[in-house]
Amino acid sequence: MAEKLKPPRGFRDFPPEVAILRREVISRVVRVIEKYGFDPLDTPSIEHWETLAGKYGEEAESRLIWRFTDPWSGREYALRYDLTVPLARFIAGRPDIGLPFKRYHIGPVWRHEEPQKGRYREFYQCDADIVGSPYPEADAEIINLTVDAIRELGFTEFKVKLNDRRLLAGIFEEELGLDNPLHVYRIIDKLDKIGFEGVIGELSKAGLSKSLVERITEIISHRGEPLEELSPLCLKYGGNSRVSEACKHLEEAVELLNDVTMVELDMSLVRGLDYYTGPIVEVVLKKPSIGSVAGGGRYDNLIGLFTGKHIPATGVSLGIERLIDAGIELGIYKASRKTVTQVQVIVLDWSLLKHAWTTVKTLRDAGVNTRIDLVRANEDSQRRKARRLEIPLLVYIGVEEVKNNTVTIYDTRTGERKVVPREGLVKIVEETLAKPLLGERP
Amino acid sequence: MAEKLKPPRGFRDFPPEVAILRREVISRVVRVIEKYGFDPLDTPSIEHWETLAGKYGEEAESRLIWRFTDPWSGREYALRYDLTVPLARFIAGRPDIGLPFKRYHIGPVWRHEEPQKGRYREFYQCDADIVGSPYPEADAEIINLTVDAIRELGFTEFKVKLNDRRLLAGIFEEELGLDNPLHVYRIIDKLDKIGFEGVIGELSKAGLSKSLVERITEIISHRGEPLEELSPLCLKYGGNSRVSEACKHLEEAVELLNDVTMVELDMSLVRGLDYYTGPIVEVVLKKPSIGSVAGGGRYDNLIGLFTGKHIPATGVSLGIERLIDAGIELGIYKASRKTVTQVQVIVLDWSLLKHAWTTVKTLRDAGVNTRIDLVRANEDSQRRKARRLEIPLLVYIGVEEVKNNTVTIYDTRTGERKVVPREGLVKIVEETLAKPLLGERP
């Protein structure tokens, strides 16, 4: 395809077979999120640059955020980089909003990434956040929702990795005398990509001594059943106030998990963004190896950056794009449904157009998704187009049918054909469409 | 509110009570569009500048399109200005796509307008287009869909204005010797804003003679029942090939309208965009006076701009934003539903949290949207928050209830309170929620 007919690099068109699947995935996620009592909140695509500045860390700010100067006003704008900072800006501006405030938001975000498999410059995030609760039950609710949503999407083999920024920070403080370990986190965050050896190399390059590097790698190797892994750490470092806070918080949250077997404490989990302050989570599928499919955590200080007023918050972002890619790779999803159309009315003689038009209207008025050919094609061509789209039912209208006040219904799935009186059409179409076919997905 | 806590000028936050309404409106429109056999297609928010350049006319290009240079690659990008040109780019790049291709797309577009009531810099469009049919039945289907969708949204008093670019061009050619009347169209397009006197003034300023201006105003005054208005014009100017094509096309289309009383021929309708080539439509509500709430038409040459291959197309864009604003003003809609939550579980004693948590899980697993307080508030505060959100059912869990293995259900809409066995909870909640209350919207 000529370059000029493609979207810009890292951007995508979603033709119907993909758009139909994406919509189905999103609507399933919405169902789960709403069961958890979250309501929709939409914030705009564009924010003032100042709103995003200083929130995500150096790499995002210098390179990944789509930032541009409005040529008319000279103001600096940015396309949203995630859905969390705009939420924080919204909350800060609405002191009247009732807390806790539970919202979800599904929409595109923009990142100036180098495009590659599974990495796009425009991609959807699906966020659920609880604003106003400092308690572990809020974090537990987020984890339960995450597990339910990913299961609802058809995945069974995955793990929720759990850690707490305070646990890490406290242990680093005790063991390494590091008060602000953000630069160390950024290196550890690359573990999935560069492996343990790579992390050791980068830590050394960053100027940390061999013994420090060894202690860090020892700490981040802890991984397993949450309470089992926690208890020795909490015992050993419990004198540190950050560690003891984290231990109490995580223990209470774990108590409220619907299925603790899905969760493991993983001390190597740090999350890339600067704004996390407490529990952090990330979901990885057993296969395919596609990176994390959800991630989130507690960010108690983010909203305060806008107003100075401390408002705790916690949330998760589901990676719709990767979940869809993974689902297709695993064979859970097929981007195969080419149309939502249920009936194609086939006109055998174009002098009967007005007659057929009325039948189409009757079906549509009854809620049946119906097409009629719009290029006056012959019967064969009409049928081939309907077949190509895999439209389940064909309704034939010809001279015979008009004379006898009937229509002929052909079920492309079973090959069954029947002639029915016109006034019975809607009922029979509805029944035929409702009947699940042997082996068909409901 | 401090300036820095607001979205940029012309951009909006949609808090839950607005987002819930918007979603409902959009889902109703989707239902109608899908009944007409259209499938979703999504194209990206950002296009290469060249894709949009030369498609919309001078004002859009020089001022209204959000255009920016990517600081990294130096490439010129633009936020999409409508959903039609990206569709044309998509179709041009997919010669394998089956025609006619019927797609819809609902999403934001960006225009660098001066923000004012009903005019935003980011707003949603909802487009349905038929690509590949040159026939009047395609235009008729678009008009029928438009009328159905706007009725489905609750509006009854509106008109579809209909005209044809060929009709205008042909008559202008005959009467005025104007071969390319685009500059005249742009002035006529302001009729709603500046009135007949204003149009006359601007036409004169543009250098047209008094008699030309008079003839133009006479022509654009034709307005009424489509076939009645058409027939004298077609008779008088039928020798002009553009007029005769338009007459035949419009007459055939009108024959296929489900409700011709909703449609009037209006010779002052020109539409602002350059790319229209045939029938054009615009929908105006009787009140409030809010401008057009839908608009569209045939653009047979747009796709060819990309490939040189002639592919006819016709479509409509529903103005979701204005329809919502108008619906609120008319009292058809209320942005009053504050939450989708159906049940608030009220915990009378926080030592029972785990017990209550299980009840919440039971309700959620049964598909009931359920909240539980996440800040360990006292009963009074829990109830007040639920009331504020107008959550219909409260389910109380206290020491009594746990002891007797019951729960207490309180219906905030009727004031009815009942104690029910725990195992019967889901069934009773479902029944109570399903029962429509007297006077309640279904």
Interface residues (C-beta under 8 A of the other chain):
Chain A: M1 A2 K4 L5 K6 P7 P8 F11 R12 D13 F14 P15 P16 A19 I20 R22 R23 R31 E34 K35 Y36 G37 D39 P40 L41 D42 T43 P44 S45 I46 E47 H48 E50 T51 R63 R67 F68 T69 D70 P71 W72 R75 Y77 R89 F90 A92 G93 R94 I97 G98 L99 P100 K102 R103 P108 W110 H112 R121 E122 I130 G132 S133 P134 Y135 E137 A138 E141 N144 D148 E255 L256 N258 F306 T307 K338 T339 V340 T341 L353 K354 W357 K361 R364 G367 V368 N369 T370 R371 I372 D373 L374 V375 R376 K385 R388 L389
Chain B: M1 A2 K4 L5 K6 P7 P8 F11 R12 D13 F14 P15 P16 A19 I20 R22 R23 R31 E34 K35 Y36 G37 D39 P40 L41 D42 T43 P44 S45 I46 E47 H48 E50 T51 R63 R67 F68 T69 D70 P71 W72 R75 Y77 R89 F90 A92 G93 R94 I97 G98 L99 P100 K102 R103 P108 W110 H112 R121 E122 I130 G132 S133 P134 Y135 E137 A138 E141 N144 D148 E255 L256 N258 F306 T307 K338 T339 V340 T341 L353 K354 W357 K361 R364 G367 V368 N369 T370 R371 I372 D373 L374 V375 R376 K385 R388 L389
